Amino acid sequence: MSLWRVLLAIIFPPLSVLDKGCGSIVIVFLLTLAGWIPGVIAALVILNNPKYN
């Protein structure tokens, strides 16, 4: 996980998981709409998961 990806996850979480699949984008987008912090946490979890790399 690169520094740029982490910064992007903090600024705009759905954009940081763009290459991880449609389901990840939708989940992170909905969580970001519900609140910024849940979206950031979900994006960082998805970025740290080795299954998606």
PDB file of N, CA, C and O in Angstrom:
ATOM      1  N   MET A   1       0.853  -1.162   0.000  1.00  0.00           N
ATOM      2  CA  MET A   1       0.000   0.000   0.000  1.00  0.00           C
ATOM      3  C   MET A   1       0.906   1.235   0.000  1.00  0.00           C
ATOM      4  O   MET A   1       1.749   1.403   0.882  1.00  0.00           O
ATOM      5  N   SER A   2       0.720   2.074  -0.984  1.00  0.00           N
ATOM      6  CA  SER A   2       1.583   3.237  -1.117  1.00  0.00           C
ATOM      7  C   SER A   2       1.047   4.421  -0.328  1.00  0.00           C
ATOM      8  O   SER A   2      -0.120   4.459   0.063  1.00  0.00           O
ATOM      9  N   LEU A   3       1.913   5.364  -0.110  1.00  0.00           N
ATOM     10  CA  LEU A   3       1.544   6.580   0.621  1.00  0.00           C
ATOM     11  C   LEU A   3       0.465   7.355  -0.128  1.00  0.00           C
ATOM     12  O   LEU A   3      -0.444   7.907   0.492  1.00  0.00           O
ATOM     13  N   TRP A   4       0.557   7.400  -1.446  1.00  0.00           N
ATOM     14  CA  TRP A   4      -0.439   8.124  -2.248  1.00  0.00           C
ATOM     15  C   TRP A   4      -1.812   7.479  -2.120  1.00  0.00           C
ATOM     16  O   TRP A   4      -2.829   8.172  -2.069  1.00  0.00           O
ATOM     17  N   ARG A   5      -1.837   6.177  -2.070  1.00  0.00           N
ATOM     18  CA  ARG A   5      -3.109   5.457  -1.935  1.00  0.00           C
ATOM     19  C   ARG A   5      -3.749   5.735  -0.579  1.00  0.00           C
ATOM     20  O   ARG A   5      -4.968   5.877  -0.482  1.00  0.00           O
ATOM     21  N   VAL A   6      -2.929   5.812   0.464  1.00  0.00           N
ATOM     22  CA  VAL A   6      -3.437   6.115   1.807  1.00  0.00           C
ATOM     23  C   VAL A   6      -3.972   7.539   1.861  1.00  0.00           C
ATOM     24  O   VAL A   6      -5.047   7.777   2.411  1.00  0.00           O
ATOM     25  N   LEU A   7      -3.233   8.484   1.296  1.00  0.00           N
ATOM     26  CA  LEU A   7      -3.707   9.869   1.265  1.00  0.00           C
ATOM     27  C   LEU A   7      -4.998   9.997   0.474  1.00  0.00           C
ATOM     28  O   LEU A   7      -5.895  10.747   0.863  1.00  0.00           O
ATOM     29  N   LEU A   8      -5.098   9.282  -0.616  1.00  0.00           N
ATOM     30  CA  LEU A   8      -6.322   9.299  -1.406  1.00  0.00           C
ATOM     31  C   LEU A   8      -7.477   8.671  -0.640  1.00  0.00           C
ATOM     32  O   LEU A   8      -8.618   9.116  -0.763  1.00  0.00           O
ATOM     33  N   ALA A   9      -7.193   7.641   0.149  1.00  0.00           N
ATOM     34  CA  ALA A   9      -8.230   7.012   0.972  1.00  0.00           C
ATOM     35  C   ALA A   9      -8.737   7.965   2.040  1.00  0.00           C
ATOM     36  O   ALA A   9      -9.907   7.904   2.420  1.00  0.00           O
ATOM     37  N   ILE A  10      -7.884   8.831   2.522  1.00  0.00           N
ATOM     38  CA  ILE A  10      -8.297   9.805   3.533  1.00  0.00           C
ATOM     39  C   ILE A  10      -9.073  10.952   2.896  1.00  0.00           C
ATOM     40  O   ILE A  10     -10.052  11.429   3.471  1.00  0.00           O
ATOM     41  N   ILE A  11      -8.653  11.396   1.728  1.00  0.00           N
ATOM     42  CA  ILE A  11      -9.311  12.538   1.078  1.00  0.00           C
ATOM     43  C   ILE A  11     -10.618  12.136   0.413  1.00  0.00           C
ATOM     44  O   ILE A  11     -11.654  12.754   0.660  1.00  0.00           O
ATOM     45  N   PHE A  12     -10.581  11.113  -0.423  1.00  0.00           N
ATOM     46  CA  PHE A  12     -11.776  10.650  -1.134  1.00  0.00           C
ATOM     47  C   PHE A  12     -11.732   9.135  -1.239  1.00  0.00           C
ATOM     48  O   PHE A  12     -11.192   8.595  -2.205  1.00  0.00           O
ATOM     49  N   PRO A  13     -12.299   8.441  -0.252  1.00  0.00           N
ATOM     50  CA  PRO A  13     -12.162   6.975  -0.156  1.00  0.00           C
ATOM     51  C   PRO A  13     -12.597   6.180  -1.385  1.00  0.00           C
ATOM     52  O   PRO A  13     -11.883   5.244  -1.747  1.00  0.00           O
ATOM     53  N   PRO A  14     -13.725   6.482  -2.062  1.00  0.00           N
ATOM     54  CA  PRO A  14     -14.101   5.639  -3.206  1.00  0.00           C
ATOM     55  C   PRO A  14     -13.080   5.645  -4.342  1.00  0.00           C
ATOM     56  O   PRO A  14     -12.927   4.648  -5.048  1.00  0.00           O
ATOM     57  N   LEU A  15     -12.399   6.744  -4.513  1.00  0.00           N
ATOM     58  CA  LEU A  15     -11.417   6.825  -5.589  1.00  0.00           C
ATOM     59  C   LEU A  15     -10.190   5.963  -5.297  1.00  0.00           C
ATOM     60  O   LEU A  15      -9.518   5.511  -6.224  1.00  0.00           O
ATOM     61  N   SER A  16      -9.896   5.735  -4.035  1.00  0.00           N
ATOM     62  CA  SER A  16      -8.712   4.951  -3.696  1.00  0.00           C
ATOM     63  C   SER A  16      -8.898   3.466  -3.980  1.00  0.00           C
ATOM     64  O   SER A  16      -7.910   2.757  -4.172  1.00  0.00           O
ATOM     65  N   VAL A  17     -10.142   2.970  -4.012  1.00  0.00           N
ATOM     66  CA  VAL A  17     -10.392   1.546  -4.265  1.00  0.00           C
ATOM     67  C   VAL A  17     -10.920   1.319  -5.679  1.00  0.00           C
ATOM     68  O   VAL A  17     -11.589   0.320  -5.945  1.00  0.00           O
ATOM     69  N   LEU A  18     -10.623   2.234  -6.567  1.00  0.00           N
ATOM     70  CA  LEU A  18     -11.151   2.179  -7.933  1.00  0.00           C
ATOM     71  C   LEU A  18     -10.761   0.904  -8.666  1.00  0.00           C
ATOM     72  O   LEU A  18     -11.565   0.371  -9.431  1.00  0.00           O
ATOM     73  N   ASP A  19      -9.557   0.404  -8.456  1.00  0.00           N
ATOM     74  CA  ASP A  19      -9.106  -0.799  -9.172  1.00  0.00           C
ATOM     75  C   ASP A  19      -9.381  -2.099  -8.410  1.00  0.00           C
ATOM     76  O   ASP A  19      -8.909  -3.158  -8.823  1.00  0.00           O
ATOM     77  N   LYS A  20     -10.121  -2.041  -7.329  1.00  0.00           N
ATOM     78  CA  LYS A  20     -10.394  -3.231  -6.512  1.00  0.00           C
ATOM     79  C   LYS A  20     -11.711  -3.909  -6.863  1.00  0.00           C
ATOM     80  O   LYS A  20     -12.035  -4.944  -6.281  1.00  0.00           O
ATOM     81  N   GLY A  21     -12.471  -3.363  -7.787  1.00  0.00           N
ATOM     82  CA  GLY A  21     -13.719  -3.996  -8.193  1.00  0.00           C
ATOM     83  C   GLY A  21     -14.924  -3.134  -7.884  1.00  0.00           C
ATOM     84  O   GLY A  21     -14.876  -2.235  -7.044  1.00  0.00           O
ATOM     85  N   CYS A  22     -16.002  -3.430  -8.586  1.00  0.00           N
ATOM     86  CA  CYS A  22     -17.224  -2.635  -8.476  1.00  0.00           C
ATOM     87  C   CYS A  22     -17.854  -2.739  -7.091  1.00  0.00           C
ATOM     88  O   CYS A  22     -18.351  -1.744  -6.563  1.00  0.00           O
ATOM     89  N   GLY A  23     -17.841  -3.914  -6.507  1.00  0.00           N
ATOM     90  CA  GLY A  23     -18.442  -4.099  -5.190  1.00  0.00           C
ATOM     91  C   GLY A  23     -17.745  -3.272  -4.119  1.00  0.00           C
ATOM     92  O   GLY A  23     -18.395  -2.686  -3.254  1.00  0.00           O
ATOM     93  N   SER A  24     -16.427  -3.227  -4.183  1.00  0.00           N
ATOM     94  CA  SER A  24     -15.668  -2.428  -3.218  1.00  0.00           C
ATOM     95  C   SER A  24     -15.964  -0.950  -3.365  1.00  0.00           C
ATOM     96  O   SER A  24     -16.089  -0.232  -2.373  1.00  0.00           O
ATOM     97  N   ILE A  25     -16.076  -0.498  -4.595  1.00  0.00           N
ATOM     98  CA  ILE A  25     -16.365   0.919  -4.837  1.00  0.00           C
ATOM     99  C   ILE A  25     -17.731   1.281  -4.276  1.00  0.00           C
ATOM    100  O   ILE A  25     -17.887   2.320  -3.635  1.00  0.00           O
ATOM    101  N   VAL A  26     -18.718   0.430  -4.513  1.00  0.00           N
ATOM    102  CA  VAL A  26     -20.077   0.701  -4.048  1.00  0.00           C
ATOM    103  C   VAL A  26     -20.134   0.715  -2.522  1.00  0.00           C
ATOM    104  O   VAL A  26     -20.745   1.604  -1.928  1.00  0.00           O
ATOM    105  N   ILE A  27     -19.500  -0.265  -1.892  1.00  0.00           N
ATOM    106  CA  ILE A  27     -19.512  -0.334  -0.430  1.00  0.00           C
ATOM    107  C   ILE A  27     -18.842   0.892   0.174  1.00  0.00           C
ATOM    108  O   ILE A  27     -19.383   1.509   1.092  1.00  0.00           O
ATOM    109  N   VAL A  28     -17.689   1.241  -0.328  1.00  0.00           N
ATOM    110  CA  VAL A  28     -16.970   2.399   0.215  1.00  0.00           C
ATOM    111  C   VAL A  28     -17.738   3.687  -0.071  1.00  0.00           C
ATOM    112  O   VAL A  28     -17.768   4.586   0.770  1.00  0.00           O
ATOM    113  N   PHE A  29     -18.354   3.786  -1.236  1.00  0.00           N
ATOM    114  CA  PHE A  29     -19.131   4.983  -1.568  1.00  0.00           C
ATOM    115  C   PHE A  29     -20.322   5.135  -0.623  1.00  0.00           C
ATOM    116  O   PHE A  29     -20.588   6.230  -0.129  1.00  0.00           O
ATOM    117  N   LEU A  30     -21.034   4.043  -0.373  1.00  0.00           N
ATOM    118  CA  LEU A  30     -22.190   4.117   0.530  1.00  0.00           C
ATOM    119  C   LEU A  30     -21.759   4.434   1.960  1.00  0.00           C
ATOM    120  O   LEU A  30     -22.420   5.208   2.652  1.00  0.00           O
ATOM    121  N   LEU A  31     -20.674   3.850   2.393  1.00  0.00           N
ATOM    122  CA  LEU A  31     -20.180   4.160   3.739  1.00  0.00           C
ATOM    123  C   LEU A  31     -19.693   5.603   3.837  1.00  0.00           C
ATOM    124  O   LEU A  31     -19.832   6.234   4.885  1.00  0.00           O
ATOM    125  N   THR A  32     -19.125   6.125   2.755  1.00  0.00           N
ATOM    126  CA  THR A  32     -18.699   7.517   2.745  1.00  0.00           C
ATOM    127  C   THR A  32     -19.906   8.446   2.790  1.00  0.00           C
ATOM    128  O   THR A  32     -19.853   9.497   3.429  1.00  0.00           O
ATOM    129  N   LEU A  33     -20.991   8.072   2.120  1.00  0.00           N
ATOM    130  CA  LEU A  33     -22.212   8.871   2.200  1.00  0.00           C
ATOM    131  C   LEU A  33     -22.796   8.855   3.605  1.00  0.00           C
ATOM    132  O   LEU A  33     -23.334   9.861   4.068  1.00  0.00           O
ATOM    133  N   ALA A  34     -22.692   7.721   4.282  1.00  0.00           N
ATOM    134  CA  ALA A  34     -23.206   7.611   5.650  1.00  0.00           C
ATOM    135  C   ALA A  34     -22.349   8.418   6.623  1.00  0.00           C
ATOM    136  O   ALA A  34     -22.851   8.911   7.633  1.00  0.00           O
ATOM    137  N   GLY A  35     -21.104   8.548   6.331  1.00  0.00           N
ATOM    138  CA  GLY A  35     -20.175   9.292   7.180  1.00  0.00           C
ATOM    139  C   GLY A  35     -18.773   9.146   6.634  1.00  0.00           C
ATOM    140  O   GLY A  35     -18.413   8.091   6.111  1.00  0.00           O
ATOM    141  N   TRP A  36     -17.990  10.182   6.749  1.00  0.00           N
ATOM    142  CA  TRP A  36     -16.662  10.182   6.149  1.00  0.00           C
ATOM    143  C   TRP A  36     -15.749   9.144   6.809  1.00  0.00           C
ATOM    144  O   TRP A  36     -15.000   8.451   6.120  1.00  0.00           O
ATOM    145  N   ILE A  37     -15.809   9.036   8.118  1.00  0.00           N
ATOM    146  CA  ILE A  37     -14.914   8.126   8.840  1.00  0.00           C
ATOM    147  C   ILE A  37     -15.169   6.659   8.490  1.00  0.00           C
ATOM    148  O   ILE A  37     -14.205   5.924   8.277  1.00  0.00           O
ATOM    149  N   PRO A  38     -16.429   6.196   8.421  1.00  0.00           N
ATOM    150  CA  PRO A  38     -16.623   4.791   8.008  1.00  0.00           C
ATOM    151  C   PRO A  38     -16.108   4.511   6.592  1.00  0.00           C
ATOM    152  O   PRO A  38     -15.611   3.418   6.320  1.00  0.00           O
ATOM    153  N   GLY A  39     -16.223   5.476   5.705  1.00  0.00           N
ATOM    154  CA  GLY A  39     -15.693   5.300   4.351  1.00  0.00           C
ATOM    155  C   GLY A  39     -14.184   5.185   4.334  1.00  0.00           C
ATOM    156  O   GLY A  39     -13.624   4.369   3.602  1.00  0.00           O
ATOM    157  N   VAL A  40     -13.529   5.999   5.136  1.00  0.00           N
ATOM    158  CA  VAL A  40     -12.061   5.946   5.222  1.00  0.00           C
ATOM    159  C   VAL A  40     -11.609   4.614   5.815  1.00  0.00           C
ATOM    160  O   VAL A  40     -10.666   3.998   5.319  1.00  0.00           O
ATOM    161  N   ILE A  41     -12.276   4.177   6.863  1.00  0.00           N
ATOM    162  CA  ILE A  41     -11.912   2.901   7.488  1.00  0.00           C
ATOM    163  C   ILE A  41     -12.106   1.747   6.517  1.00  0.00           C
ATOM    164  O   ILE A  41     -11.242   0.876   6.410  1.00  0.00           O
ATOM    165  N   ALA A  42     -13.226   1.730   5.811  1.00  0.00           N
ATOM    166  CA  ALA A  42     -13.482   0.655   4.849  1.00  0.00           C
ATOM    167  C   ALA A  42     -12.442   0.671   3.725  1.00  0.00           C
ATOM    168  O   ALA A  42     -11.958  -0.384   3.315  1.00  0.00           O
ATOM    169  N   ALA A  43     -12.103   1.847   3.233  1.00  0.00           N
ATOM    170  CA  ALA A  43     -11.099   1.937   2.166  1.00  0.00           C
ATOM    171  C   ALA A  43      -9.747   1.431   2.642  1.00  0.00           C
ATOM    172  O   ALA A  43      -9.062   0.718   1.908  1.00  0.00           O
ATOM    173  N   LEU A  44      -9.355   1.788   3.858  1.00  0.00           N
ATOM    174  CA  LEU A  44      -8.068   1.328   4.369  1.00  0.00           C
ATOM    175  C   LEU A  44      -8.069  -0.180   4.620  1.00  0.00           C
ATOM    176  O   LEU A  44      -7.052  -0.841   4.411  1.00  0.00           O
ATOM    177  N   VAL A  45      -9.186  -0.721   5.060  1.00  0.00           N
ATOM    178  CA  VAL A  45      -9.276  -2.177   5.256  1.00  0.00           C
ATOM    179  C   VAL A  45      -9.159  -2.896   3.916  1.00  0.00           C
ATOM    180  O   VAL A  45      -8.449  -3.896   3.809  1.00  0.00           O
ATOM    181  N   ILE A  46      -9.846  -2.397   2.904  1.00  0.00           N
ATOM    182  CA  ILE A  46      -9.788  -3.023   1.579  1.00  0.00           C
ATOM    183  C   ILE A  46      -8.387  -2.903   0.993  1.00  0.00           C
ATOM    184  O   ILE A  46      -7.898  -3.840   0.361  1.00  0.00           O
ATOM    185  N   LEU A  47      -7.741  -1.767   1.196  1.00  0.00           N
ATOM    186  CA  LEU A  47      -6.386  -1.600   0.674  1.00  0.00           C
ATOM    187  C   LEU A  47      -5.380  -2.490   1.400  1.00  0.00           C
ATOM    188  O   LEU A  47      -4.392  -2.909   0.797  1.00  0.00           O
ATOM    189  N   ASN A  48      -5.605  -2.788   2.671  1.00  0.00           N
ATOM    190  CA  ASN A  48      -4.689  -3.641   3.436  1.00  0.00           C
ATOM    191  C   ASN A  48      -4.943  -5.125   3.254  1.00  0.00           C
ATOM    192  O   ASN A  48      -4.110  -5.943   3.644  1.00  0.00           O
ATOM    193  N   ASN A  49      -6.078  -5.491   2.669  1.00  0.00           N
ATOM    194  CA  ASN A  49      -6.415  -6.887   2.504  1.00  0.00           C
ATOM    195  C   ASN A  49      -5.605  -7.486   1.358  1.00  0.00           C
ATOM    196  O   ASN A  49      -5.731  -7.030   0.222  1.00  0.00           O
ATOM    197  N   PRO A  50      -4.776  -8.497   1.629  1.00  0.00           N
ATOM    198  CA  PRO A  50      -3.932  -9.079   0.559  1.00  0.00           C
ATOM    199  C   PRO A  50      -4.760  -9.841  -0.490  1.00  0.00           C
ATOM    200  O   PRO A  50      -4.262 -10.104  -1.584  1.00  0.00           O
ATOM    201  N   LYS A  51      -5.992 -10.193  -0.178  1.00  0.00           N
ATOM    202  CA  LYS A  51      -6.833 -10.896  -1.132  1.00  0.00           C
ATOM    203  C   LYS A  51      -7.122 -10.041  -2.367  1.00  0.00           C
ATOM    204  O   LYS A  51      -7.275 -10.574  -3.466  1.00  0.00           O
ATOM    205  N   TYR A  52      -7.195  -8.736  -2.197  1.00  0.00           N
ATOM    206  CA  TYR A  52      -7.519  -7.832  -3.304  1.00  0.00           C
ATOM    207  C   TYR A  52      -6.311  -7.343  -4.064  1.00  0.00           C
ATOM    208  O   TYR A  52      -6.467  -6.644  -5.065  1.00  0.00           O
ATOM    209  N   ASN A  53      -5.096  -7.688  -3.624  1.00  0.00           N
ATOM    210  CA  ASN A  53      -3.907  -7.196  -4.311  1.00  0.00           C
ATOM    211  C   ASN A  53      -3.593  -7.973  -5.500  1.00  0.00           C
ATOM    212  O   ASN A  53      -2.616  -7.680  -6.188  1.00  0.00           O
TER     213      ASN A  53
END
